[in-house]
Amino acid sequence: MLSYCKKFFFIASNILKCSNGNFGVLSALVAVPVIAAAGLAVDISNARDRQTQAQTLADAAALAAAAKYTSGVTQSEQLSSIASSYLVTGSDVSMRLLRAPYLSADGGSLCIDVASDVGATLMQIVGIRSTAVSVVSCAVIGSTSSNVEIALVLDVSSSMIEEGRFAPMQEAVKSFLAAFPNNGKAKISIVPFSSRISVGMERTDWLKAYGGDPAVPARWTNPLSVHKTATISKWLDGTTNLAKTSSNYYWMGCIEPRADVEMKDSGSVSSASLGDNPPQTKPFVPMDSNDGSGKSFCPPPITPLTSDINYLQGVISNMTSQGSTRLDVGIVGGWYTLSPKWRSAWDGIAPVDYGGNTKKILVFMTDGQMNVKYGPTEADKLDWICYNDRTDSCNDIALDAFLKTCASIKSAGITIYTVSYSPDADTSNLRKCASSSSYALSASTASIKQIYASISKDIVTAMKLRLTK
């Protein structure tokens, strides 16, 4: 680029030596190469940025395709579909496979070629409309050598759907899941959260009667008794009820945060309510026991660890968005799915002990900040964590709970990624929660898929399915 620009300026300087006095003509002649040189610099910078983006997505796509490769069979159509799913960026950026994934010369790696066209800016004045960039990525084929347990903690508060962030997040997480093979080495849980988490109606034995109310609220088993005009259906577990009206989703199975119950009972929050005690030793209070909690603030149930990637894809497809944002509730819910103390609580795959050959990872995504309900009047919704401080300053109590829980999770040996999914997210505290600054990521609707692809690439690489090019 430097020699190209020097030629432009050499020509320009010689034109300026002309003594015919036609300054306007000279200025016009000089302007063209000068603008073209500046445009070249801008376009080269844009092309480099696009190439970096393409390489990140291509690496993730190569790892995902290599994980699904069957020895001796190229599976051209299937592998092309897997790789192509990583190249949809959620914006107007277009990336494409140049050909189907193919074996390297030594047969030990699966490779993909990716290309993208970067539109020119000022260079269009000299007839250059676009610049093509291309990258190659290859990943070793074969079985991964270590196991992983991953908790995907997903903010499903109402802002996610209202601001158009929900569908891009779903597509990003689906691609994330596709990076892992159905070979039993990757176990993944999904924890949707808003102002509460739901344990579902399969786990009502985790509940205790509280304040004179039954352990299992009547609304959960007979939603029409409260939601008179709702349509009733069930979650994928075949048990948890959903009452859907024209304006909201009323899932059953939500619990009050332990910190909130302790605040109401004793006036403070201790480390015991922020820990990972299983329900057998510390039962939960159902949300309905809190008259001020708002029955609509309940997301779909937690899906505990499973290696059934197809089932997890269905969970993401069937999630809904509603409610406010309690970061502390989401983070501790993710811990519940990874803690070995919960081994006898969850059905299906139980969390293993810390250490050994299994890596434990929690990926926490939110588009907002802590938003407790403090009920300044009796008509407003009230989170019990604000029971003694009915002002917005009680957000600080919940934030303190969030950060203390993050610290405990990291001390247990779990790696935490955080994803700030909007300019409104609490980036500062999410950075404190993450295992390091490099694990605290920011995303938009255009980049969320790339961000989740980079995380899956990190994890799959750590499982020793590695890139070779």
C-alpha positions, 0 to 999 in steps of 0.5 A, spaced: 500 500 500 505 504 501 509 504 494 502 505 491 500 511 495 507 514 493 506 513 486 500 517 487 503 523 491 509 523 486 504 524 480 501 530 484 507 533 486 510 534 479 503 536 476 503 542 482 510 544 478 506 546 472 507 554 471 501 555 467 496 558 472 490 553 471 490 552 479 483 549 478 484 544 473 491 542 477 487 541 484 482 537 481 487 532 478 491 532 484 484 531 488 483 524 484 489 520 486 489 523 493 482 521 495 483 514 491 490 513 496 485 515 502 480 511 500 485 505 499 487 505 506 480 505 509 478 499 504 484 495 506 483 497 514 475 494 512 478 488 509 483 486 514 477 487 519 473 482 515 478 477 514 479 477 522 471 476 523 471 471 517 477 467 520 474 467 527 467 464 524 471 459 520 475 456 525 469 455 529 466 452 523 472 448 522 472 445 529 464 444 529 465 440 522 471 436 524 467 434 531 462 431 526 466 428 521 466 420 520 472 417 518 472 415 511 466 419 509 466 426 507 459 427 509 459 433 504 452 436 504 451 435 512 458 438 513 457 444 509 450 445 512 454 445 519 460 450 517 455 454 513 451 455 519 457 459 522 457 464 517 451 467 518 453 473 522 446 476 523 447 483 519 448 485 512 455 481 512 455 476 507 460 470 508 460 463 504 463 457 503 468 456 497 467 449 496 464 443 501 469 441 507 475 437 505 480 433 507 487 435 508 493 432 504 495 428 510 488 426 511 488 428 518 484 434 518 478 437 515 479 444 512 474 449 509 475 455 505 471 461 506 470 468 502 467 474 503 466 481 499 467 487 502 464 493 499 469 499 497 468 506 499 472 512 496 475 507 491 469 506 487 471 513 484 476 509 480 471 503 479 473 498 484 466 496 487 469 491 492 474 487 495 474 479 496 477 476 502 478 469 503 481 465 509 482 457 510 481 453 517 483 446 518 481 442 524 484 435 527 479 430 526 477 424 531 474 424 538 475 429 543 480 427 549 476 430 555 469 432 558 466 438 559 460 440 563 457 447 560 451 451 564 448 456 559 445 462 563 440 466 558 437 472 560 430 472 557 427 478 560 422 482 556 427 487 554 430 481 550 424 481 545 422 488 546 429 490 543 429 485 538 435 481 541 431 474 543 431 471 536 438 473 534 440 470 541 437 463 539 440 462 533 447 464 536 446 459 541 443 454 537 450 454 533 454 454 539 450 447 541 452 445 534 459 445 535 459 439 540 458 432 538 453 427 540 458 423 543 457 424 551 463 428 552 459 435 552 454 435 557 450 442 557 445 445 561 440 451 559 438 456 565 433 461 562 432 467 567 429 473 568 426 475 575 426 468 577 428 461 575 423 455 574 425 448 577 419 446 573 413 441 576 417 435 575 421 437 582 415 439 586 419 435 592 424 440 592 419 445 595 416 447 602 410 450 605 411 457 607 407 462 610 401 458 611 401 456 603 402 449 601 408 447 598 405 446 591 401 452 589 394 450 586 395 455 580 401 450 578 396 444 577 390 448 575 392 454 571 385 456 569 383 457 576 387 464 576 388 465 568 381 464 566 382 466 558 389 463 557 391 457 553 394 451 557 400 447 554 406 444 557 413 444 556 418 439 553 418 435 560 411 434 559 409 436 566 410 443 567 404 448 565 404 454 561 398 459 561 398 463 555 394 469 554 394 475 549 399 479 552 404 474 556 406 467 558 405 464 565 410 458 566 409 454 573 415 452 577 418 459 579 422 459 586 423 465 590 431 466 591 434 464 597 437 470 598 430 474 598 427 469 603 432 470 608 432 477 607 424 477 609 425 472 615 432 475 618 433 482 615 439 480 612 443 476 607 448 470 609 453 466 605 448 460 606 443 463 601 448 464 596 451 458 596 450 451 592 446 447 598 442 442 594 434 442 595 434 436 600 438 440 605 435 447 603 428 446 600 425 452 596 419 457 597 415 457 591 414 464 588 406 464 589 408 465 596 410 472 595 404 476 594 408 482 591 412 477 586 408 478 580 406 471 577 408 473 570 415 473 571 417 466 570 421 463 565 421 456 562 424 451 566 431 449 567 434 444 563 439 440 567 445 437 564 444 433 558 449 430 552 442 430 547 444 436 543 438 435 539 433 436 545 437 442 547 436 445 540 429 444 542 429 447 548 432 454 545 427 454 540 421 453 545 424 459 550 419 465 551 421 472 553 418 476 559 420 479 566 425 483 569 432 482 570 435 479 577 443 477 575 444 474 582 438 469 580 441 467 574 448 466 576 446 461 582 441 457 578 447 456 573 451 453 579 446 449 581 446 445 574 454 444 575 455 443 583 456 436 585 452 437 591 446 437 586 448 430 584 442 426 587 437 432 585 437 432 578 434 427 573 439 424 568 446 426 567 449 428 574 454 433 575 461 430 576 466 432 582 470 438 581 477 437 577 479 430 574 478 430 566 472 434 566 472 442 565 466 446 568 464 452 564 458 457 566 456 462 560 452 468 563 449 472 558 444 478 559 442 485 556 441 489 562 442 491 569 440 489 576 432 490 576 429 488 583 422 490 584 422 494 591 414 496 591 414 503 594 407 502 594 403 496 596 400 496 589 407 495 586 411 488 585 416 487 591 422 482 591 423 480 598 430 482 597 428 489 598 423 488 604 427 492 609 429 497 603 424 499 599 428 504 594 432 502 588 438 502 593 436 495 594 439 493 587 446 494 591 444 488 595 442 484 590 449 486 586 453 484 592 449 477 592 451 477 585 458 478 585 459 474 591 456 468 588 461 469 582 467 469 586 464 462 590 463 459 583 470 461 580 473 458 587 470 452 586 474 451 579 468 453 574 470 458 569 465 463 567 464 467 561 460 473 561 456 476 555 454 483 555 449 483 550 447 491 549 450 497 551 445 497 557 448 491 560 452 492 566 459 491 563 463 493 569 460 488 574 460 482 568 467 484 567 468 483 575 464 476 575 468 473 569 474 469 570 478 474 567 478 480 562 479 476 556 472 472 558 468 478 559 465 479 552 460 484 549 455 483 543 450 486 539 445 483 535 450 483 529 455 480 533 452 475 538 453 469 533 460 471 532 461 471 540 458 465 541 462 461 536 468 464 539 466 461 546 465 454 543 471 455 539 475 456 546 471 450 549 472 445 543 479 447 543 480 446 550 477 439 549 483 438 545 480 438 538 485 443 535 486 447 529 492 446 525 491 452 520 
